[in-house]
């Protein structure tokens, strides 16, 4: 689908507010800003913006932020004039210093955002659709307020004095509302009892009033849908509230480009990965019944298997980038190598010297050391008769 820049020559971005609207005109060929203006949010301001746009020739389009909120009046005025209007969501603007905000910059950003889009959304128009939207909003508020009041009624009954709480014991919510609306507090009772009865009666009456208001809104919604699209009420499972929701969310054909977009709009969209067929799904874990034994590589090691030291088996902390020179710790503790000890030389006997003579010579070695004594004995062997002691 072609972009907006290929269809028009001028784009007017509008930043809408409660009292004023700021517009910025951009040339689609050069991307430059042609003009800026700030007008009041009334019919005179709308006409002034149209006059400003007429000063620049060529096809044009309007990019509005919040066309269903602050810009609803401008959107209706442009739709009646036959202008091309593009609906934009309010973007996530960057945080500015001290909460400052620039309306001209936001208007220019809206125009440039519209230029980059390939799918253009049109604002919701039509008197019936606007009436349904207001009725749905009012009914939703009444239903939520009624539910909140019923929860408050339950809490008040639990904390009420015993003589008041006994009247509501064992009752459902509808019976509690009926009992509370019939309460008649008297000034003769204690102040806590009198206050509890008064508050419970007021809460019950509030619930009844909100329910009646929600019913009136539903009847009006049914009347509008029946006069506009009676075929929707003939479908199975489609009532006035569902039909009104569909009509307000789907203003024109082509708003939802496919079934996935409609499911996203209806709040029934599946997982985002299921909608994307270009990427395979991640592998799912295998489910095994509890009675099936675990695989061998998942079973714990037998107690006889020798394990490494617990500190060494633990993975090192990830305190930085893993470098190629890092090595894993050994799985067993290494015992330090003991110091070398001198070996005693093998006793050597000279021919003609007995064992007693050699032992006597060895005992006469002085403090110079065992090795020096041995060397001296080898240099000057003792002499004497063979076999003497």
VOGU-3710 file (C-alpha; in Angstrom, 3 decimals, decimal comma):
1> xxxxxxxxxx> 0,000/0,000/0,000  1,271/3,488/-0,927  2,234/6,028/1,690  0,379/9,257/2,389  3,246/11,246/0,859  2,462/9,653/-2,519  -1,210/10,705/-2,394  -1,182/14,334/-1,244  1,056/17,390/-1,550  0,349/19,110/1,791
11> xxxxxxxxxx> -0,238/17,583/5,224  -1,663/19,635/8,085  -0,803/18,225/11,503  -2,981/19,460/14,367  -2,225/19,225/18,088  -5,645/19,460/19,763  -6,430/20,844/23,220  -9,422/21,988/25,216  -9,321/25,688/24,344  -6,887/25,938/21,408
21> xxxxxxxxxx> -5,644/23,923/18,417  -2,137/24,293/16,945  -1,555/23,384/13,284  1,587/22,943/11,170  1,537/22,708/7,347  4,209/20,482/5,771  5,202/20,117/2,128  5,370/16,395/1,292  7,957/16,920/-1,471  10,555/18,756/0,592
31> xxxxxxxxxx> 9,439/18,010/4,162  9,652/21,696/5,081  7,197/23,570/7,248  5,074/25,982/5,190  3,115/27,672/7,987  2,077/27,438/11,628  -1,027/28,708/13,372  -2,834/28,510/16,714  -6,610/29,007/16,724  -9,410/28,708/19,237
41> xxxxxxxxxx> -11,366/25,447/19,549  -14,653/26,791/18,156  -16,305/27,066/14,721  -14,491/30,355/14,010  -11,118/28,709/14,698  -12,023/25,755/12,489  -12,875/28,088/9,616  -9,597/29,957/10,123  -7,638/26,712/9,747  -9,477/25,847/6,524
51> xxxxxxxxxx> -8,718/29,328/5,172  -5,035/28,889/6,007  -4,980/25,552/4,175  -6,633/27,107/1,097  -3,668/29,464/0,706  -1,502/26,512/-0,363  -2,603/24,773/-3,529  -2,569/21,033/-4,076  -4,127/17,982/-2,536  -4,069/18,032/1,241
61> xxxxxxxxxx> -4,795/15,801/4,210  -5,368/16,531/7,892  -3,623/14,542/10,651  -5,466/14,944/13,966  -4,398/13,766/17,392  -7,354/12,745/19,538  -10,080/13,038/16,916  -12,458/11,329/19,349  -11,574/13,644/22,242  -10,303/17,227/22,093
71> xxxxxxxxxx> -10,383/17,179/18,291  -13,927/15,836/17,900  -15,388/19,217/16,927  -12,672/19,854/14,329  -13,043/16,326/12,942  -16,812/16,801/12,438  -16,243/20,214/10,828  -13,669/18,794/8,365  -15,835/15,769/7,595  -18,764/18,019/6,705
81> xxxxxxxxxx> -16,443/20,028/4,419  -15,313/16,867/2,595  -11,683/16,996/3,767  -9,421/13,943/4,032  -8,808/13,358/7,765  -6,318/10,850/9,208  -6,723/9,761/12,820  -3,563/9,513/14,955  -3,022/8,230/18,458  -1,253/10,478/20,914
91> xxxxxxxxxx> 2,407/9,340/20,843  4,734/8,781/23,773  6,401/12,173/23,835  9,882/12,486/25,349  10,157/13,939/28,828  10,989/17,629/28,771  12,675/19,756/31,382  10,299/21,012/34,106  7,318/19,463/32,273  7,541/21,972/29,392
101> xxxxxxxxxx> 5,574/21,293/26,191  5,743/22,760/22,697  2,499/22,662/20,725  4,079/23,641/17,352  6,613/20,804/17,657  3,848/18,326/18,509  1,793/19,480/15,517  4,780/19,054/13,217  5,450/15,603/14,681  1,833/14,595/13,957
111> xxxxxxxxxx> 2,196/15,618/10,315  5,469/13,719/9,875  3,992/10,652/11,573  1,117/10,650/9,103  3,532/10,909/6,173  5,337/7,732/7,239  2,203/5,597/7,566  0,993/3,152/4,964  -2,307/2,285/6,685  -4,492/5,314/7,331
121> xxxxxxxxxx> -7,230/5,301/9,974  -10,314/7,434/9,518  -12,054/9,054/12,501  -15,453/7,831/13,617  -18,336/9,859/12,268  -22,145/9,693/12,292  -24,846/10,886/14,697  -26,057/7,381/15,572  -22,540/6,247/16,397  -21,941/9,272/18,612
131> xxxxxxxxxx> -25,235/8,679/20,438  -24,382/5,014/21,032  -20,948/5,957/22,342  -22,419/8,352/24,896  -25,051/5,859/26,007  -22,491/3,082/26,397  -20,205/5,316/28,440  -23,001/6,401/30,774  -24,281/2,845/31,230  -20,796/1,496/31,941
141> xxxxxxxxxx> -20,274/4,152/34,614  -23,625/3,319/36,245  -22,888/-0,419/36,302  -19,424/0,084/37,800  -20,777/2,476/40,443  -23,522/-0,007/41,346  -20,999/-2,817/41,812  -18,824/-0,575/44,011  -21,817/0,394/46,155  -22,800/-3,256/46,635
151> xxxxxxxxxx> -19,305/-4,065/47,892  -19,554/-1,152/50,316  -22,892/-2,505/51,538  -21,349/-5,906/52,271  -18,484/-4,274/54,181  -20,852/-2,115/56,230  -22,956/-5,126/57,192  -19,889/-7,004/58,451  -18,753/-4,093/60,634  -22,243/-3,134/61,844
161> xxxxxxxxxx> -23,403/-3,848/65,436  -24,716/-7,318/66,160  -28,372/-6,335/66,354  -28,090/-4,820/62,848  -25,943/-7,589/61,421  -28,401/-10,235/62,584  -31,012/-8,946/60,125  -28,732/-9,669/57,130  -27,185/-12,953/58,242  -27,561/-15,736/55,619
171> xxxxxxxxxx> -29,023/-13,463/52,900  -27,882/-13,060/49,312  -27,012/-9,719/47,766  -30,490/-9,149/46,322  -32,165/-9,972/49,625  -29,735/-7,707/51,473  -30,710/-4,836/49,151  -34,403/-5,478/49,782  -33,887/-5,621/53,551  -31,754/-2,477/53,575
181> xxxxxxxxxx> -34,298/-0,423/51,620  -36,964/-1,286/54,237  -34,927/-0,158/57,227  -36,520/2,504/59,422  -33,925/3,963/61,805  -35,213/5,610/64,981  -33,555/8,174/67,191  -34,236/6,119/70,312  -31,491/3,617/69,412  -27,810/4,070/70,102
191> xxxxxxxxxx> -25,835/6,355/67,855  -23,894/3,505/66,226  -27,070/1,524/65,522  -28,874/4,581/64,160  -25,925/5,466/61,920  -25,573/1,896/60,608  -29,239/1,669/59,677  -29,181/5,050/57,944  -26,034/4,352/55,924  -27,196/0,884/54,848
201> xxxxxxxxxx> -30,529/2,263/53,681  -28,849/5,023/51,676  -26,461/2,556/50,019  -29,337/0,265/49,038  -31,298/3,149/47,564  -28,228/4,240/45,620  -27,865/0,752/44,144  -31,517/0,757/43,085  -31,142/4,160/41,451  -28,007/3,149/39,524
211> xxxxxxxxxx> -29,609/-0,071/38,329  -32,640/1,849/37,071  -30,326/4,299/35,266  -28,428/1,451/33,591  -31,721/-0,106/32,492  -32,872/3,162/30,910  -29,608/3,461/28,975  -29,955/-0,111/27,741  -33,472/0,569/26,490  -32,281/3,648/24,602
221> xxxxxxxxxx> -29,416/1,662/23,094  -31,806/-1,034/21,928  -33,997/1,586/20,268  -31,084/3,153/18,363  -29,696/-0,200/17,207  -33,134/-1,425/16,125  -33,683/1,691/14,003  -30,154/1,637/12,513  -29,057/-2,007/12,151  -31,876/-4,363/13,162
231> xxxxxxxxxx> -30,123/-7,298/11,467  -27,514/-7,454/14,243  -30,137/-8,181/16,903  -31,265/-11,270/14,969  -27,869/-12,953/15,345  -27,439/-15,581/18,025  -25,727/-14,235/21,124  -25,843/-10,586/20,006  -27,815/-8,224/22,228  -28,121/-4,457/22,242
241> xxxxxxxxxx> -24,890/-3,906/24,202  -22,807/-6,174/21,944  -24,331/-4,687/18,796  -23,694/-1,144/20,002  -20,092/-1,996/20,853  -19,525/-3,415/17,375  -21,072/-0,375/15,686  -18,971/2,080/17,679  -15,725/0,146/17,200  -16,262/-0,590/13,477
251> xxxxxxxxxx> -17,339/2,731/11,891  -16,647/1,849/8,258  -15,569/-1,130/6,122  -11,814/-1,536/5,946  -11,056/-0,341/9,469  -9,849/-3,871/10,376  -7,555/-5,176/7,654  -7,819/-8,874/8,646  -9,187/-11,262/11,254  -6,190/-10,779/13,527
261> xxxxxxxxxx> -6,802/-7,018/13,681  -10,471/-7,597/14,489  -9,526/-10,033/17,257  -7,136/-7,436/18,678  -9,892/-4,824/18,576  -12,397/-7,150/20,249  -9,978/-8,078/23,028  -9,825/-11,743/22,008  -6,452/-11,773/20,263  -4,261/-14,866/20,806
271> xxxxxxxxxx> -0,589/-14,760/21,650  1,425/-12,468/19,393  3,722/-15,338/18,365  0,739/-17,321/17,106  -0,179/-14,546/14,671  3,289/-14,510/13,105  3,768/-17,413/10,746  7,225/-16,335/9,567  8,910/-17,486/12,783  8,512/-20,943/14,300
281> xxxxxxxxxx> 7,143/-21,333/17,780  9,623/-21,950/20,585  10,018/-25,602/21,614  7,554/-26,624/24,268  8,675/-28,639/27,314  7,835/-32,328/27,290  5,037/-33,311/29,638  5,482/-36,685/31,326  2,998/-38,390/33,638  3,963/-38,538/37,322
291> xxxxxxxxxx> 4,183/-42,334/37,206  6,755/-42,355/34,403  10,378/-42,413/35,630  12,644/-39,594/34,658  15,285/-40,066/31,928  18,719/-41,258/32,876  20,369/-37,881/32,323  17,854/-36,275/34,714  18,297/-38,785/37,524  20,523/-37,954/40,500
301> xxxxxxxxxx> 23,952/-39,571/40,672  24,284/-42,652/42,874  25,747/-42,004/46,340  28,856/-44,072/45,566  29,946/-41,738/42,775  32,758/-39,495/43,867  31,909/-35,847/43,555  34,173/-32,844/43,450  34,512/-30,241/46,095  31,238/-28,252/46,447
311> xxxxxxxxxx> 32,976/-24,904/46,070  34,752/-26,029/42,937  31,655/-27,579/41,379  29,739/-24,341/41,778  29,586/-22,150/38,671  31,807/-19,048/38,872  29,926/-15,737/39,282  29,287/-13,726/36,157  31,264/-10,662/37,210  32,294/-9,534/33,729
321> xxxxxxxxxx> 32,768/-10,591/30,169  33,746/-14,173/29,613  37,187/-14,060/28,100  38,751/-16,879/26,082  41,587/-17,248/28,564  39,222/-18,145/31,408  39,443/-21,800/32,367  37,220/-23,943/34,498  38,340/-24,880/37,958  39,553/-28,430/38,583
331> xxxxxxxxxx> 37,012/-30,860/39,948  39,324/-32,226/42,683  41,641/-30,643/45,184  45,327/-31,017/44,357  47,588/-31,950/47,225  50,768/-29,830/47,388  53,998/-31,606/46,425  56,029/-32,541/49,543  59,576/-31,270/50,068  62,358/-33,584/48,981
341> xxxxxxxxxx> 64,232/-35,366/51,803  67,861/-36,554/51,476  68,263/-40,234/51,020  70,538/-42,211/53,254  73,325/-43,713/51,203  73,635/-47,441/51,080  76,338/-48,545/53,543  79,423/-49,580/51,723  81,835/-52,056/53,370  85,458/-52,093/52,506
351> xxxxxxxxxx> 87,094/-55,353/51,976  88,929/-56,281/55,087  86,764/-54,068/57,434  84,186/-55,611/59,619  80,768/-54,248/60,442  81,743/-53,189/63,944  84,739/-51,246/62,646  82,505/-49,381/60,087  79,875/-48,508/62,655  82,551/-47,139/65,008
361> xxxxxxxxxx> 83,890/-44,943/62,261  80,409/-43,651/61,491  79,777/-42,660/65,105  82,950/-40,573/65,139  81,652/-38,153/62,481  81,658/-34,577/63,775  79,163/-31,742/63,235  80,296/-31,184/59,660  77,499/-33,464/58,504  76,684/-36,969/57,581
371> xxxxxxxxxx> 77,856/-36,589/54,018  81,250/-35,173/54,995  81,803/-38,074/57,374  81,013/-40,552/54,676  83,392/-38,827/52,316  86,151/-38,797/54,920  85,617/-42,448/55,627  85,902/-43,211/51,927  89,050/-41,104/51,591  90,834/-42,520/54,649
381> xxxxxxxxx> 89,505/-45,943/55,521  90,573/-47,289/58,900  93,449/-49,786/59,084  93,819/-52,693/61,387  93,948/-56,386/61,647  91,242/-58,161/59,725  88,323/-59,065/61,880  89,444/-56,863/64,867  86,933/-55,020/66,992
//
